[in-house]
Amino acid sequence: MSTSAAVPIPKAQIKADTDARTGLCLGIGMLVVASVLLILVQYALPPNAHAHYWGLNPEGMQQFRAHWGLYRLPTLSMDHYSVAFRLLLVLLWSGYALAVLSMMQGAVLKTKSLSTLITVTSLLTALLAPPLLSHDVYAYAAHGRLSALYGLNPYFHLPSYLAQMHNPVAAYVTWNWPTVYGPVWTRVETGVVFVLRGQGLWAQVIALKVVEAGALIGAAFAGRRIAAKLSPGRENLAFLAIGLNPLLLLEGPGSGHNDLLMICLLLVGTMFFVEKKYVWAALFLGGSVGIKLITLAVLPWAWLEWSRGRPWRQRIAGGVTAFLLTLLPTIICYVGLWHGGATLASLHARTQYNLSAATLQENAQAAIWLQLHGVKTAASGFLVALFQNRWIFGAFASLTLWLVLRPRPGQWHSAWIIFSALLMFGAMGLPFPWYICWFWPVCLLRWDKFGMGLSAACFGLSLLWVSGYAVMSGY
């Protein structure tokens, strides 16, 4: 009776595995340490300072500083703050890159350990990081208070009303617009404020940030399941790359931007799509559309992939059903808020943001011409905005034609990456750093040359953009 001897593992392989594990531990350690120090540095913002490019929210930071009892924490000079912020960004991004590269080289971290790390990091960031990098989370609380506390429609009433009522959130809001977001997000804002109406502003802001922490956790779990289908063997790599992504941590649970919830719902919808659970896919995509309309672009692309090889009658029936299911969350959440085309007036105003005076005058003249020819006021502004961004529709048509002529499974993910990047740079007035959330998580679902190339570009772009928070000047 013969026995087979165990095949020895080459020493080079053992060394490579050891190096990969060491790199993973070191990378995660660097990322965690840099995250903690970056949170502390934000509390040390010098007085009378603001960021030259993206703006800051020192009032919000002071509120968090007071609630956490950090009165004795010293502030830094502008030069020291800028240098410390940038060095910690480099350490943070370097740790992230080292952890991702180590997992690409074979380092293993158990799913349970990774999920615990992602969950704890996201929640602690939401609780402890001051909303210094943006005022948006206070604008969300303001719109929620208009609805939950005063029974007003945030699509028609300005946050300045809160100042008249001596509501404390008014001191933190810097733009006096009705809400520009979809009704799903409006209901989230209202729900958070209603549930915590007796707990005060700080608790409501914390809760809105925790919503985004949950969105990051959900996006990471969904990304893991998608990667298991698209890039088998890379699912935990995608899990780490999304869940511990520095940009997503800073702009999601750190600043509380709702873009992360939008992309989370898109990823969950994508997860159900690749798992052939199409009703759930349409409903979650609809939730994403109900936060920001832009993800509606995904619906026809997903339908193209679903419909291949099916009879035309089934294609049409499936497309109509998917369209209705996708619109369902928006329709339900608009009940009680919708009052005709005027409900979209604030969204139209957002499309005019940062336009030149000459362009605004041309748009106004075009709207007047349309009104003189029988078009209603609200509709005329919307049509002018559509025409102003006609190149976006040209890009959408080109990408759709590409998907028709070169059909491949999952190709519409690439179309979304390209389309959302064009939206960020071409239609949003200012390409704020948190808009990178629209496409970077989707890049991290693919670990072929194309996906990794896009992720590398997002890595450099996000580090460069976020560094703009450290370009300081005085008032």
Order of alpha helices (4+ residues) and beta strands (2+ residues): alpha-beta-alpha-alpha-alpha-alpha-alpha-alpha-alpha-alpha-alpha-alpha-alpha-alpha-alpha-alpha-alpha-alpha-alpha-alpha-alpha-alpha-beta
